[in-house]
Amino acid sequence: MFASDLPETTPGRMDARKQLRLHRRDEKPIRAAASTIGLQGADFIWQSAVLHVEQIGRRISLSVLPAEAFEAFRAALDVPGRVLPGPAATAAAWNGLFKDMG
């Protein structure tokens, strides 16, 4: 029924185990939802967790900026950098004190 929304299964033997404790009041709706789409409770929980992992991955890999802010960011990338006197003086003072160990 909702097969297009389900995550891809990882091929091979499932040998990792996780024990899960939950409240009794949560068990009934989980079982009901699982049976609605033809899954056992454990498979439903596993697939729900995998879907959540995928959503988190998409969310943390995406930056959303208003168009004006993005254009300002893009323009700033093309501006030549400038030397800041404080850090430049510190770098010059430390020059040669540490050598590359490679």
CYANA upper distance limits for C-alpha pairs under 8 A (distance plus 0.5 A):
  1 MET  CA     37 ILE  CA      6.99
  2 PHE  CA      6 LEU  CA      7.47
  2 PHE  CA     37 ILE  CA      7.42
  6 LEU  CA     47 GLN  CA      7.29
  6 LEU  CA     51 LEU  CA      7.95
  7 PRO  CA     47 GLN  CA      6.94
  7 PRO  CA     50 VAL  CA      7.20
  7 PRO  CA     51 LEU  CA      6.74
 22 LEU  CA     26 ASP  CA      7.12
 22 LEU  CA     27 GLU  CA      7.52
 23 HIS  CA     27 GLU  CA      7.12
 24 ARG  CA     28 LYS  CA      7.65
 25 ARG  CA     29 PRO  CA      8.19
 26 ASP  CA     30 ILE  CA      6.88
 27 GLU  CA     31 ARG  CA      6.64
 28 LYS  CA     32 ALA  CA      6.62
 29 PRO  CA     33 ALA  CA      6.50
 30 ILE  CA     34 ALA  CA      6.52
 30 ILE  CA     41 GLY  CA      7.07
 30 ILE  CA     44 PHE  CA      8.25
 30 ILE  CA     45 ILE  CA      8.35
 31 ARG  CA     35 SER  CA      6.56
 31 ARG  CA     40 GLN  CA      7.90
 31 ARG  CA     41 GLY  CA      5.90
 32 ALA  CA     36 THR  CA      6.66
 33 ALA  CA     37 ILE  CA      7.30
 34 ALA  CA     38 GLY  CA      6.65
 34 ALA  CA     39 LEU  CA      5.38
 34 ALA  CA     40 GLN  CA      6.44
 34 ALA  CA     41 GLY  CA      6.15
 34 ALA  CA     43 ASP  CA      8.47
 34 ALA  CA     44 PHE  CA      5.89
 35 SER  CA     39 LEU  CA      5.92
 35 SER  CA     40 GLN  CA      7.17
 35 SER  CA     41 GLY  CA      8.28
 39 LEU  CA     43 ASP  CA      6.57
 39 LEU  CA     44 PHE  CA      6.39
 40 GLN  CA     44 PHE  CA      6.67
 41 GLY  CA     45 ILE  CA      6.69
 42 ALA  CA     46 TRP  CA      6.60
 43 ASP  CA     47 GLN  CA      6.51
 44 PHE  CA     48 SER  CA      6.50
 45 ILE  CA     49 ALA  CA      6.62
 46 TRP  CA     50 VAL  CA      6.75
 47 GLN  CA     51 LEU  CA      6.62
 48 SER  CA     52 HIS  CA      6.68
 49 ALA  CA     53 VAL  CA      6.70
 50 VAL  CA     54 GLU  CA      6.81
 51 LEU  CA     55 GLN  CA      6.76
 52 HIS  CA     56 ILE  CA      6.67
 53 VAL  CA     57 GLY  CA      6.65
 54 GLU  CA     58 ARG  CA      6.77
 55 GLN  CA     59 ARG  CA      6.62
 56 ILE  CA     60 ILE  CA      6.63
 57 GLY  CA     61 SER  CA      6.63
 58 ARG  CA     62 LEU  CA      6.76
 65 LEU  CA     69 ALA  CA      6.59
 65 LEU  CA     70 PHE  CA      6.27
 66 PRO  CA     70 PHE  CA      6.74
 67 ALA  CA     71 GLU  CA      6.65
 68 GLU  CA     72 ALA  CA      6.80
 69 ALA  CA     73 PHE  CA      6.67
 70 PHE  CA     74 ARG  CA      6.59
 71 GLU  CA     75 ALA  CA      6.59
 72 ALA  CA     76 ALA  CA      6.64
 73 PHE  CA     77 LEU  CA      7.02
 74 ARG  CA     78 ASP  CA      7.61
 75 ALA  CA     79 VAL  CA      7.34
 83 VAL  CA     88 ALA  CA      7.24
 84 LEU  CA     88 ALA  CA      6.50
 85 PRO  CA     89 ALA  CA      6.46
 86 GLY  CA     90 THR  CA      6.84
 87 PRO  CA     91 ALA  CA      6.56
 88 ALA  CA     92 ALA  CA      6.67
 89 ALA  CA     93 ALA  CA      6.66
 90 THR  CA     94 TRP  CA      6.82
 91 ALA  CA     95 ASN  CA      6.49
 94 TRP  CA     98 PHE  CA      8.04
